[in-house]
Amino acid sequence: DGGITQSPKYLFRKEGQNVTLSCEQNLNHDAMYWYRQDPGQGLRLIYYSQIVNDFQKGDIAEGYSVSREKKESFPLTVTSAQKNPTAFYLCASSKSALTWNEQFFGPGTRLTVL
Amino acid sequence: GDSVTQMEGPVTLSEEACLTINCTYTATGYPSLFWYVQYPGEGLQLLLKATKADDKGSNKGFEATYRKETTSFHLEKGSVQVSDSAVYFCALRQTTYTGKSGTSYGKLTFGQGTILTVHP
């Protein structure tokens, strides 16, 4: 079955540590996205990538970094510069970044900073 | 900029009750409108969508009509079930959006979500 996988489901980190969240898709989609979800708020876009080896900052990119070396993979690194990293992180993909392509979401990773 | 406002929750209903979750938006041009559902511990799933004014999206007994004159996209269901308990997000996608780097893509703007709990 095609889909998006995110790992791990739960992640704990000590303050000052970088941590990388995995996102893999086997849908052959060109575009991938990272969102952050906080209680009582909608999703906010962190980074997006329209094609391999290209990515752009979203609305809240500070303290995060990404790479897109392979079409199927779009890992997100939460760095120590991110002041409030505890949140639920969702990865999504779409056939392309154009407006009419539906975004499909992964199951999410819940990051807790201790 | 674009924005989406949903009715505040949480919403608690008994099984078979009627549901309405209000959603209004602010946007230029002619955005597409969506409802996503998030079941506990899971990612978002597209529930329904409408791409132009007066379109009605429907799925799994849920309906929403794109009302340009009132800039609304309210979600309705005539008889809810316990299995409908979830968080519901209204979202819009602009026809064009230029990011900070100058590249265009279909950006999704989400409302804050409404928690629905249905009791037996």
Boltz contact constraints between the chains, C-beta under 6 A:
constraints:
  - contact:
      token1: [A, 40]
      token2: [B, 112]
      max_distance: 6.0
  - contact:
      token1: [A, 41]
      token2: [B, 112]
      max_distance: 6.0
  - contact:
      token1: [A, 42]
      token2: [B, 110]
      max_distance: 6.0
  - contact:
      token1: [A, 42]
      token2: [B, 111]
      max_distance: 6.0
  - contact:
      token1: [A, 42]
      token2: [B, 112]
      max_distance: 6.0
  - contact:
      token1: [A, 43]
      token2: [B, 110]
      max_distance: 6.0
  - contact:
      token1: [A, 56]
      token2: [B, 99]
      max_distance: 6.0
  - contact:
      token1: [A, 56]
      token2: [B, 101]
      max_distance: 6.0
  - contact:
      token1: [A, 56]
      token2: [B, 103]
      max_distance: 6.0
  - contact:
      token1: [A, 57]
      token2: [B, 100]
      max_distance: 6.0
  - contact:
      token1: [A, 90]
      token2: [B, 43]
      max_distance: 6.0
  - contact:
      token1: [A, 97]
      token2: [B, 105]
      max_distance: 6.0
  - contact:
      token1: [A, 98]
      token2: [B, 106]
      max_distance: 6.0
  - contact:
      token1: [A, 99]
      token2: [B, 93]
      max_distance: 6.0
  - contact:
      token1: [A, 99]
      token2: [B, 95]
      max_distance: 6.0
  - contact:
      token1: [A, 99]
      token2: [B, 106]
      max_distance: 6.0
  - contact:
      token1: [A, 102]
      token2: [B, 46]
      max_distance: 6.0
  - contact:
      token1: [A, 105]
      token2: [B, 43]
      max_distance: 6.0
  - contact:
      token1: [A, 105]
      token2: [B, 44]
      max_distance: 6.0
  - contact:
      token1: [A, 106]
      token2: [B, 43]
      max_distance: 6.0
  - contact:
      token1: [A, 107]
      token2: [B, 42]
      max_distance: 6.0
  - contact:
      token1: [A, 107]
      token2: [B, 43]
      max_distance: 6.0
  - contact:
      token1: [A, 108]
      token2: [B, 43]
      max_distance: 6.0
